[in-house]
Amino acid sequence: MSESPVQTSYGKVIGKEENGVTVFRGIPFAAPPVGKRRFQPPQDLEPWDGMYDASEFGKRPMQPDLPLTGSQEMSEDCLYLNIWTPGKKNKLLPVMVYIYGGAFIMGASSDPMYDGRVFAEKGDVIFVSMNYRLGIFGFLHLGELSDETNMHYTSSGNYGLLDQIAALRWVKNNIEAFGGDSDNITVFGESAGAVSLSCLLVMPDAQGLFQKAIIQSTGDPAIPASRATGHARKILDLLEIQPDEIDRLLDVPAQTLLETSSQIPTASFWPVIDGISIPGNPYELAARGAARDIAVVIGCNKDEYALFSQLDLGLMQWGLDDIRNSLEEMFGALWHEMADYYWDAPLDMDLYVKIMTYASFIYPTLKYTDALSSQGRVWSYLFSYEHPLFKAGHGMDLPFVWQLIGNNTFQIEGRAEERLSQMMFKTWLSFARQGDPNNFSLPRWPQFSVAQRKVMVFDLKSSVKSDPHTERNLWESLGAKEGFKDIQLAMANDVFAAQIPGSAQTAETPNLFPKKDGYYSVYDKVGDLLGNSETEAVLYSLEDAFKTPDGKGIKINKIMMNMLSKMTMAKVAEMAGDKFPEGILANMNNELMKIKK
């Protein structure tokens, strides 16, 4: 435990000292959103007597139980935050608050990747992370289904964001007691955390709670209320609840709600333009100056969709016709304009990844960058370092920002990589300290303007380039067309479905891969046991995913192997149905981990 308790506005807390850094885990920042507080805005805490032991993380939000999402127990009672502080200082320190990603349906601040020690120890800042409600619990929009007796559900579709605001308000009011400067708070987030931040910038309730923002790989910030209401109707239908019986949702077991939500598209639970908590289109609000007082660093990765394509076992087996048919079906009439633009490019998986990346991540990022820069201070970046398997895919920037080179899931290592990591880490810190990312480790980075479009390209040799997004004009043209918003929303389901076992497409040809000696002894055992050769195809495709052009294969650490093998086994279990013997999943996973020499 730390030697000195800290007095908060709700009571005293005591953390744990760990090699010069004091960590406070699992501090509640709002009342548990359970019982009658389910589908309600976060409520104030009741002060406590005595000492609150902040030595363990709080419970994870309710979510699919995947190897990606940590090992903490899940519960609706999940509104907790964590603080890492360096040794005692004579002055108040900058504060960095992180919002995790996970498509708004998974994730937790207890994920080992988000350990804030490096920021406190090497960055000399106060680091904070928080949980927020996910999926159906945080983003089920009931406002338009509520009658006059149920008006308290009006902002239900954004309660996950309101949780974040409650955590930021707690930080604003209490962080000085931990040594932090309440007037120097930077919020940063990646993926769904970046989408969250894109909304927080223009939400009235969040104004004044932070001064700077770093947006890493945002998608489209919010969906129309009409679409969110359609998703809510599907949920009520599945639960056999009438719109005038919404209060019955309070009595449905949490696990039942979670299982029911899995029956509708993955990206159904997303921030909503409800006219209240998010009063309008975030792009338009930003262009009108809603975030003019907040300095922003915003960017994305060059090959965002490459990660999802590798995690989708079906895509590994696609041919030219599959790619063409998918794009034609997805973009409809717009595909003709796209086909004219890309006429001389090979119709292969690289082109598919490029198109999906632009539509899902790069175009929304560019559009929001333009809107923000028209009224405020903005710096734009593009992360282009290529992993041998996942390229500059979604999340590949995180090990660099978090100083995890040589110790990360994607096994990124090397001296040049370490230098890039140092550069990005120092840049994020410089921005947090002074509201300007420039520092001695990188070339001069000018503010972004629509007139010049100067962008920092982070790579092993980083440099500032003028408008490096060569396909911007095409996507601006497509984005202005009727129906493009619907295409983006449908695409979000394809993008994020790849993260959820059971959602990836499967091989149509059972004997696509012949039996052979693979990396893992379990391949043929699975097929023989289940009498289903398609399962062998899935397992062999996992092996092939790790091959590199030089034939040597990519070095995979045990964390990533464990993650992918569990996802694969979950997929195998889904395909096998009732043929999958109870309790064998763990045994198979153990077999997969036995790598042959």
C-alpha positions in Angstrom: 0.0 0.0 0.0 1.0 3.6 -0.4 2.1 5.4 2.8 -0.3 8.3 2.4 -4.0 8.0 1.7 -5.6 10.5 -0.7 -8.7 12.5 0.2 -11.2 12.6 -2.7 -14.6 14.3 -2.7 -16.2 11.0 -1.8 -13.7 9.7 0.8 -10.2 8.5 1.3 -8.5 6.1 -1.0 -5.2 4.3 -0.6 -3.3 2.7 -3.5 -0.3 0.5 -4.0 3.3 1.6 -4.4 5.1 -0.4 -7.2 8.8 0.4 -7.8 8.5 4.2 -7.4 5.0 4.5 -9.0 1.9 4.6 -6.9 -1.1 2.9 -8.6 -4.7 3.4 -7.6 -6.9 0.7 -9.2 -10.7 0.4 -9.2 -11.7 3.7 -7.8 -15.5 4.1 -8.3 -16.5 7.3 -10.1 -20.3 6.8 -10.2 -22.9 4.7 -8.5 -23.2 1.2 -9.9 -25.6 1.3 -12.9 -27.6 -1.7 -11.7 -31.2 -2.3 -10.9 -33.3 0.8 -11.5 -30.1 2.6 -12.6 -29.7 0.3 -15.6 -30.3 2.4 -18.8 -29.9 5.6 -16.8 -27.3 8.3 -16.9 -24.4 7.7 -14.4 -25.5 8.7 -10.9 -23.5 10.4 -8.2 -21.7 8.2 -5.7 -22.5 8.0 -2.0 -19.6 9.2 0.1 -17.9 6.4 2.0 -16.5 6.2 5.6 -13.1 4.9 6.3 -10.4 3.9 3.8 -11.2 2.7 0.2 -8.7 0.0 -0.8 -7.7 0.9 -4.4 -5.3 -2.0 -5.0 -7.3 -4.1 -7.4 -9.0 -3.3 -10.8 -12.7 -3.0 -10.8 -14.9 -5.5 -12.8 -15.0 -5.4 -16.6 -18.1 -4.1 -18.3 -20.5 -6.8 -19.6 -19.2 -8.0 -23.0 -18.6 -11.2 -25.0 -16.2 -13.3 -23.0 -13.2 -13.3 -25.4 -9.5 -13.8 -24.8 -9.0 -10.2 -26.2 -10.8 -8.6 -23.3 -8.8 -9.5 -20.2 -9.5 -11.8 -17.3 -11.3 -9.6 -14.8 -14.8 -10.7 -13.7 -17.6 -9.0 -15.7 -20.4 -7.1 -14.2 -22.9 -4.2 -14.8 -21.2 -2.7 -11.7 -18.2 -1.6 -13.8 -17.8 2.2 -13.4 -14.3 2.4 -12.0 -11.1 4.3 -12.9 -7.4 3.9 -12.3 -4.6 6.3 -11.6 -0.8 6.0 -12.0 1.3 8.7 -10.3 5.0 9.2 -10.2 6.9 10.1 -7.0 6.0 13.3 -5.1 6.6 16.5 -7.0 6.8 20.1 -6.1 4.4 21.1 -8.8 1.2 19.8 -10.3 1.7 17.5 -13.3 0.0 17.2 -16.7 -2.8 14.6 -16.8 -3.4 12.1 -19.6 -6.7 10.2 -19.6 -7.0 7.1 -21.9 -10.2 5.7 -23.5 -9.9 2.2 -24.7 -11.2 0.8 -28.0 -13.2 -2.4 -28.8 -16.0 -1.4 -31.2 -18.1 -0.3 -28.2 -18.8 -4.0 -27.4 -15.6 -5.1 -25.7 -12.6 -3.8 -23.8 -11.6 -2.8 -20.3 -9.1 -0.5 -18.6 -7.7 -3.5 -16.8 -6.3 -4.8 -20.1 -2.5 -5.3 -19.5 -1.8 -3.3 -22.7 -3.2 -0.2 -21.1 -0.9 -0.3 -18.0 -0.2 3.4 -17.4 3.1 2.9 -15.6 5.2 4.0 -18.6 3.5 7.4 -18.7 4.0 8.0 -15.0 7.5 6.7 -14.7 9.1 7.8 -18.0 6.7 10.6 -19.0 6.3 12.2 -15.5 2.6 12.7 -16.0 -0.5 11.5 -14.1 -2.1 8.8 -16.1 -5.8 7.9 -15.8 -8.0 5.2 -17.4 -11.6 4.3 -16.9 -14.3 1.8 -17.7 -17.6 2.6 -19.4 -20.7 0.7 -20.3 -20.5 -1.3 -23.5 -22.9 -2.7 -26.1 -26.5 -3.0 -25.1 -25.9 -1.6 -21.6 -24.3 1.6 -22.9 -25.7 2.3 -26.3 -29.3 0.9 -26.6 -31.2 3.9 -27.8 -34.7 3.9 -26.2 -35.4 7.6 -26.4 -37.8 7.5 -29.4 -39.6 4.5 -28.0 -40.3 6.0 -24.6 -43.8 7.3 -23.9 -44.6 10.1 -21.5 -44.2 7.9 -18.5 -40.7 6.7 -19.5 -39.0 10.0 -20.5 -36.0 9.1 -18.3 -34.7 7.0 -21.2 -34.2 9.9 -23.6 -30.4 9.7 -23.7 -30.0 6.0 -23.2 -28.2 5.5 -26.5 -25.2 7.5 -25.2 -24.8 6.3 -21.6 -21.4 4.8 -22.4 -20.3 8.3 -23.4 -22.0 9.9 -20.4 -20.0 7.4 -18.2 -16.8 8.8 -19.8 -18.0 12.3 -19.0 -18.7 11.3 -15.4 -15.2 9.9 -15.1 -13.7 13.1 -16.6 -15.7 15.2 -14.2 -14.4 13.1 -11.3 -10.8 13.7 -12.6 -11.4 17.4 -13.0 -12.6 17.6 -9.4 -10.2 15.3 -7.7 -7.0 14.9 -9.7 -5.1 17.7 -7.8 -5.2 15.5 -4.7 -3.1 13.0 -6.7 -0.7 15.6 -7.9 -2.3 16.4 -11.3 -3.1 19.7 -12.9 -6.9 20.0 -13.4 -6.3 22.7 -16.0 -4.0 20.6 -18.1 -5.9 17.4 -19.0 -5.3 15.6 -22.3 -7.7 12.8 -23.3 -6.6 10.3 -25.9 -8.1 7.1 -27.3 -7.9 4.6 -30.2 -10.6 3.0 -32.3 -13.8 3.2 -30.3 -11.9 5.3 -27.9 -11.2 7.7 -30.7 -14.8 7.7 -31.9 -15.8 8.4 -28.3 -13.4 11.4 -28.2 -14.7 12.6 -31.5 -18.1 12.8 -29.8 -16.9 14.2 -26.5 -15.3 17.2 -28.4 -18.8 18.4 -29.4 -20.9 17.2 -26.4 -22.1 20.1 -24.2 -21.7 18.1 -21.0 -18.0 17.5 -21.7 -17.1 21.1 -22.3 -14.4 22.4 -19.9 -13.4 19.0 -18.7 -10.2 18.7 -20.8 -8.0 21.0 -22.9 -6.4 18.7 -25.4 -7.3 15.6 -27.4 -5.4 12.9 -29.4 -7.7 10.9 -31.7 -6.1 7.7 -33.1 -8.1 5.9 -35.8 -11.6 7.2 -35.5 -14.5 5.9 -37.6 -17.8 7.8 -38.3 -18.6 9.4 -34.9 -22.3 8.8 -34.5 -25.3 7.2 -36.2 -28.7 8.8 -36.8 -31.4 8.3 -34.1 -33.7 6.6 -36.5 -31.2 3.8 -37.2 -30.5 3.4 -33.5 -34.2 3.2 -32.8 -34.5 0.4 -35.4 -31.9 -1.6 -33.5 -33.7 -1.0 -30.2 -36.9 -2.3 -31.8 -35.2 -5.5 -32.8 -33.9 -6.0 -29.3 -37.4 -5.5 -27.8 -38.9 -7.9 -30.4 -36.4 -10.6 -29.5 -37.2 -10.1 -25.8 -40.9 -10.0 -26.5 -41.3 -6.6 -24.9 -43.6 -3.9 -26.2 -42.4 -0.3 -26.4 -44.8 0.7 -23.7 -43.3 -1.9 -21.4 -39.7 -0.7 -21.6 -39.4 -0.9 -17.8 -39.4 -4.7 -18.1 -35.9 -4.4 -19.4 -34.8 -3.7 -15.8 -35.8 -7.2 -14.8 -34.0 -9.1 -17.7 -30.9 -10.8 -16.4 -27.7 -9.1 -17.7 -26.5 -12.3 -19.4 -29.8 -12.6 -21.3 -29.4 -9.0 -22.5 -25.8 -9.7 -23.6 -26.8 -12.9 -25.5 -29.8 -11.2 -27.1 -27.6 -8.3 -28.3 -25.4 -10.8 -30.1 -28.3 -11.6 -32.5 -28.2 -8.2 -34.2 -25.3 -6.6 -36.3 -22.1 -6.0 -34.4 -22.0 -2.2 -34.9 -25.6 -1.6 -33.8 -24.5 -0.2 -30.5 -22.8 3.1 -31.4 -23.0 6.7 -30.3 -26.3 8.3 -31.3 -27.2 11.8 -32.6 -30.1 12.0 -30.1 -30.5 15.8 -30.2 -29.7 16.0 -26.4 -26.4 14.6 -25.3 -25.1 14.8 -28.9 -27.2 17.7 -30.2 -26.3 17.4 -33.9 -24.0 15.9 -36.5 -20.4 15.9 -35.0 -18.8 17.0 -38.2 -21.1 20.0 -38.5 -20.8 20.9 -34.8 -17.0 20.8 -35.1 -17.1 23.0 -38.2 -19.2 25.5 -36.3 -16.6 25.7 -33.6 -18.0 23.4 -30.8 -14.4 22.3 -30.1 -12.5 25.5 -31.0 -10.9 25.8 -27.5 -9.4 22.2 -27.6 -6.1 21.5 -29.3 -6.3 18.3 -31.3 -3.8 15.7 -32.7 -5.7 13.4 -35.1 -4.7 10.7 -37.5 -5.0 7.1 -38.6 -3.0 4.1 -39.9 -2.3 3.6 -43.6 -3.7 0.0 -43.8 -6.3 0.0 -41.0 -8.3 -2.9 -42.4 -5.3 -5.2 -42.8 -5.7 -6.3 -39.2 -9.4 -7.3 -39.7 -8.7 -9.1 -42.9 -6.1 -11.3 -41.2 -8.5 -12.1 -38.3 -11.3 -13.1 -40.7 -10.6 -16.7 -41.5 -13.0 -16.5 -44.5 -11.2 -13.7 -46.2 -8.0 -15.7 -46.4 -9.6 -17.9 -48.9 -11.2 -15.3 -51.2 -10.4 -15.1 -54.9 -10.9 -12.3 -57.4 -14.6 -13.0 -57.9 -15.2 -13.0 -54.2 -13.6 -9.6 -53.9 -15.4 -8.1 -56.8 -18.8 -9.4 -55.7 -18.3 -8.2 -52.2 -17.3 -4.6 -53.3 -20.2 -4.5 -55.8 -22.7 -5.6 -53.2 -21.3 -3.2 -50.6 -21.1 0.0 -52.7 -23.9 -0.6 -55.1 -24.2 2.1 -57.8 -21.1 3.9 -56.3 -18.9 0.9 -57.3 -18.9 2.1 -61.0 -17.2 5.4 -60.0 -14.8 3.5 -57.8 -14.0 0.9 -60.5 -13.2 3.8 -63.0 -10.8 5.2 -60.4 -9.1 1.9 -59.6 -9.3 0.4 -63.2 -5.5 -0.2 -63.5 -5.1 -1.7 -60.0 -5.1 -5.5 -59.5 -8.4 -6.6 -58.0 -6.8 -8.4 -55.1 -6.8 -8.4 -51.3 -4.5 -5.4 -51.1 -7.0 -3.3 -53.0 -9.8 -4.6 -50.9 -7.9 -3.6 -47.7 -7.2 -0.2 -49.2 -10.8 0.5 -50.1 -12.2 -0.8 -46.7 -9.5 1.3 -44.9 -10.4 4.5 -46.7 -14.2 4.1 -46.3 -14.1 3.0 -42.7 -11.3 5.0 -41.2 -9.3 7.4 -43.4 -12.3 9.2 -44.9 -14.0 9.9 -41.6 -10.6 11.0 -40.2 -10.0 13.4 -43.0 -13.5 14.8 -42.9 -13.3 15.4 -39.1 -9.8 16.9 -39.5 -11.1 19.4 -42.0 -14.0 20.3 -39.7 -11.9 20.8 -36.6 -9.1 22.7 -38.4 -11.6 25.3 -39.7 -12.1 26.6 -36.2 -9.2 25.4 -34.0 -5.6 24.2 -33.6 -5.1 20.8 -35.3 -2.1 18.6 -36.1 -2.7 15.7 -38.6 -0.7 12.5 -38.8 -0.5 9.2 -40.8 1.0 6.1 -39.2 2.6 4.1 -42.0 5.0 1.6 -40.4 4.3 -1.9 -41.9 4.2 -5.0 -39.7 5.2 -8.1 -41.8 1.7 -9.6 -41.5 -0.7 -6.8 -40.4 1.0 -4.0 -42.3 0.1 -0.5 -40.9 -3.1 -2.1 -39.6 -5.6 -1.1 -37.0 -3.9 -0.8 -33.6 -0.4 -1.2 -34.9 0.4 2.3 -33.5 -0.4 1.3 -29.9 2.9 -0.6 -29.1 4.8 2.5 -30.3 2.9 5.1 -28.3 2.9 2.8 -25.2 6.6 2.0 -25.4 6.0 -1.8 -25.9 8.5 -2.5 -28.6 10.0 -6.0 -28.0 7.2 -6.7 -25.5 3.9 -6.6 -27.4 1.2 -8.9 -28.9 2.3 -8.3 -32.4 6.0 -9.1 -31.7 7.3 -5.8 -33.1 11.0 -5.3 -32.2 14.2 -3.7 -33.5 16.4 -0.6 -32.9 14.7 1.4 -35.6 11.3 0.5 -34.2 12.5 1.6 -30.7 13.5 5.0 -32.1 10.1 5.4 -33.7 8.5 4.5 -30.4 10.6 7.0 -28.5 9.6 9.7 -31.1 5.9 9.0 -30.8 6.0 8.6 -27.0 7.8 12.0 -26.7 5.4 13.6 -29.2 2.3 12.5 -27.3 3.9 13.8 -24.0 4.9 17.1 -25.6 1.4 17.7 -26.7 0.1 16.8 -23.2 2.5 19.1 -21.5 2.2 22.2 -23.8 -0.6 21.7 -26.3 1.9 21.5 -29.2 3.4 18.1 -30.3 6.7 19.6 -31.5 9.8 18.4 -29.8 13.5 17.8 -30.6 12.9 14.1 -31.6 10.9 14.8 -34.8 10.9 17.1 -37.8 9.0 20.4 -37.5 5.3 19.6 -37.5 3.2 22.5 -38.7 -0.5 22.9 -37.8 -2.9 21.4 -40.3 -4.9 23.7 -42.7 -7.1 22.8 -45.6 -5.0 25.1 -47.7 -1.7 23.2 -47.2 -2.7 19.9 -45.6 0.6 19.2 -43.9 0.7 15.8 -42.4 3.3 14.0 -40.2 4.0 10.6 -41.5 5.2 8.3 -38.7 7.5 5.6 -40.0 11.1 4.4 -39.5 12.0 7.6 -41.3 9.3 10.1 -40.3 8.7 13.2 -42.3 6.1 15.9 -43.0 4.3 15.5 -46.3 1.7 17.6 -48.1 -1.6 15.8 -48.6 -0.3 12.2 -48.5 -3.8 10.8 -48.8 -3.7 10.4 -52.6 -7.3 9.1 -52.9 -8.9 11.9 -50.8 -10.7 13.5 -53.8 -12.4 10.2 -54.7 -13.7 9.6 -51.2 -14.8 13.2 -50.8 -16.8 12.7 -54.0 -18.2 9.4 -52.8 -19.0 10.8 -49.4 -21.2 13.5 -50.8 -23.3 11.0 -52.7 -26.7 9.9 -51.4 -26.6 6.6 -49.6 -22.9 6.7 -48.7 -23.8 7.0 -45.0 -25.8 3.8 -45.1 -22.9 2.1 -46.8 -20.5 3.2 -44.0 -22.9 1.9 -41.4 -23.2 -1.5 -43.1 -19.5 -1.6 -43.6 -18.9 -1.0 -39.8 -20.6 -4.4 -39.2 -18.2 -6.1 -41.6 -15.2 -4.3 -40.1 -15.9 -5.0 -36.5 -17.5 -8.4 -36.9 -14.0 -9.7 -37.7 -13.2 -9.1 -34.0 -15.9 -11.5 -32.8 -15.5 -15.3 -32.9 -18.3 -16.8 -34.9 -18.8 -13.7 -37.1 -16.1 -14.5 -39.7 -17.1 -16.2 -42.9 -16.1 -19.8 -43.3 -14.6 -21.9 -46.2 -17.2 -23.0 -48.7 -14.8 -25.8 -50.0 -14.4 -28.3 -47.2 -11.2 -29.9 -48.6 -9.4 -26.7 -49.5 -6.3 -27.8 -47.6 -5.0 -31.3 -47.7 -4.0 -33.1 -44.6 -0.4 -32.4 -43.8 2.1 -32.0 -40.9 1.2 -28.5 -39.6 2.6 -26.4 -36.8 0.1 -27.8 -34.4 -0.6 -31.5 -33.7 -4.3 -30.8 -33.1 -5.4 -30.1 -36.7 -6.2 -33.6 -37.8 -7.5 -34.6 -34.4 -10.2 -31.9 -34.6 -11.3 -33.0 -38.1 -11.4 -36.7 -37.1 -13.2 -36.1 -33.9 -15.9 -33.9 -35.4 -16.1 -35.7 -38.8 -16.0 -32.2 -40.3 -13.1 -31.5 -42.7 -14.1 -27.8 -42.9 -12.7 -27.4 -39.4 -9.3 -28.5 -40.7 -9.5 -25.9 -43.4 -10.0 -23.2 -40.8 -7.1 -24.5 -38.7 -4.7 -24.7 -41.7 -5.7 -21.2 -42.8 -4.5 -20.0 -39.4 -1.2 -21.6 -40.1 -0.9 -20.0 -43.5 -1.7 -16.6 -42.0 1.7 -16.7 -40.4 3.7 -17.2 -43.6 5.8 -14.4 -44.9 7.1 -13.9 -48.5 10.5 -15.2 -47.5 9.0 -18.4 -46.4 10.4 -18.2 -42.9 7.1 -17.2 -41.2 6.5 -14.5 -38.7 7.6 -14.8 -35.1 4.5 -15.1 -32.9 4.7 -14.7 -29.2 2.6 -16.8 -26.8 0.2 -14.0 -26.0 -0.9 -13.6 -29.6 -0.9 -17.3 -30.3 -3.1 -17.9 -27.3 -5.5 -15.1 -28.5 -5.7 -16.5 -32.1 -6.0 -20.1 -31.1 -8.9 -19.4 -28.7 -10.7 -17.4 -31.4 -10.1 -20.2 -33.8 -11.4 -22.8 -31.4 -14.5 -20.7 -30.7 -15.1 -20.7 -34.5 -14.6 -24.4 -34.7 -17.0 -24.9 -31.8 -19.6 -22.8 -33.6 -19.3 -24.8 -36.8 -19.4 -28.1 -35.0 -22.5 -27.3 -33.0 -23.7 -30.1 -30.7 -20.9 -32.3 -32.0 -18.4 -30.3 -29.9 -17.8 -32.2 -26.7 -18.3 -30.2 -23.5 -15.0 -29.2 -21.9 -12.8 -30.0 -24.8 -12.3 -26.3 -25.9 -9.6 -25.7 -23.2 -7.9 -29.0 -24.0 -7.7 -28.1 -27.7 -6.4 -24.7 -26.9 -3.6 -26.3 -24.9 -2.8 -28.5 -27.8 -2.6 -25.5 -30.1 -0.1 -23.9 -27.8 2.3 -26.9 -28.2 4.4 -25.6 -31.1 6.4 -28.3 -32.8 10.1 -27.7 -33.1 
